[in-house]
Amino acid sequence: MTQHKDFVVLDMNACRDRRLVMPLIERYQTKGTPIYLPAIANWELLKGSPETLRASLELMSEMPEAFGFARETMYLKSAEMKYRRPIDDLVCDKRLTTNLRAVLRGIRDDTHAIDLDTVERARTFWKSRVENSVNILRQLEAVHRKELSQAHANEIRAALNQTPSNRSPFRAYLVEAIGGRDALAPFLVSMGYGFATARKAAAFPGFSVLHLFGLLGLALRWRVLGGADTAKESKLENDMADVEYATLAAYGGTLVSFDVGALATFEDIRSVVARMWPPTSSVLDLGG
């Protein structure tokens, strides 16, 4: 199985920090390591005003060629099932990347104007995507609520609330909930995958598996710390964005973010993968 090519995932909350962005650009210039925004970053970018959008992209405009958009997780998962292999060559969304770089060059050259009609159409599209993901989160949280006893949930919560936070019981339960690597395919079937698709997805830690681990971790966090059934939609939407960032970064190797939730989910995914697939036999570079 071929080792995939590394890339960096940049969270939008870090894109205005020169201390973070410039070293990434230098890494691209010296090593060719691309910097990707997950597709859901469109949603985050477009929630603000045109002025906010422009300010968020200002630093990136200094080297447009270094940045790109990754494809939607849904597409990447489907492509893996189709080709039954790591899909490094399909991670980058060439159409969105071409558009992004054109915008960045326009900002750099002060020739770009924000098209408000285009922004509104994109907002509507991405809102529907996020709402669908929130529904999935609620379903997974209900699974944890059914399977995880309150006493065990209290133990996990107590460990998370330690200083510093102890995530070992949390991560151990994630593996326990799945049943380990041998039980991964049956677990996927229980989540609604077809038998053939589940076998394909469980063969290697690709996007299907990484995304599932991220969603399960987030749902477990809601089960232990507070139910998703009473949370505000905006909070759930932000948490779902965290999973998208963490999933893409777990495949690429590096997440640059100020978001504690995104970073925790990123490390949770890596931890579960490390338990199920020894690094020497994995297509995922766990060294970061």
HELIX and SHEET records of a PDB file:
HELIX    1   1 MET A   12  ALA A   14  5                                   3    
HELIX    2   2 ARG A   18  LYS A   31  1                                  14    
HELIX    3   3 ALA A   41  LEU A   46  1                                   6    
HELIX    4   4 PRO A   50  LEU A   57  1                                   8    
HELIX    5   5 MET A   60  GLU A   62  5                                   3    
HELIX    6   6 PRO A   64  ALA A   66  5                                   3    
HELIX    7   7 THR A   73  TYR A   83  1                                  11    
HELIX    8   8 ASP A   88  LEU A   90  5                                   3    
HELIX    9   9 LYS A   94  ASP A  109  1                                  16    
HELIX   10  10 LEU A  116  GLU A  147  1                                  32    
HELIX   11  11 GLN A  150  LEU A  160  1                                  11    
HELIX   12  12 SER A  168  ILE A  178  1                                  11    
HELIX   13  13 ARG A  181  ALA A  183  5                                   3    
HELIX   14  14 LEU A  184  SER A  190  1                                   7    
HELIX   15  15 PHE A  195  ALA A  201  1                                   7    
HELIX   16  16 PHE A  207  LEU A  225  1                                  19    
HELIX   17  17 GLU A  233  GLY A  252  1                                  20    
HELIX   18  18 VAL A  260  MET A  276  1                                  17    
HELIX   19  19 PRO A  279  SER A  281  5                                   3    
SHEET    1   A 4 PHE A  67  PHE A  69  0                                        
SHEET    2   A 4 ILE A  35  LEU A  37  1                                        
SHEET    3   A 4 PHE A   7  LEU A  10  1                                        
SHEET    4   A 4 GLY A 253  VAL A 256  1                                        
END                                                                             
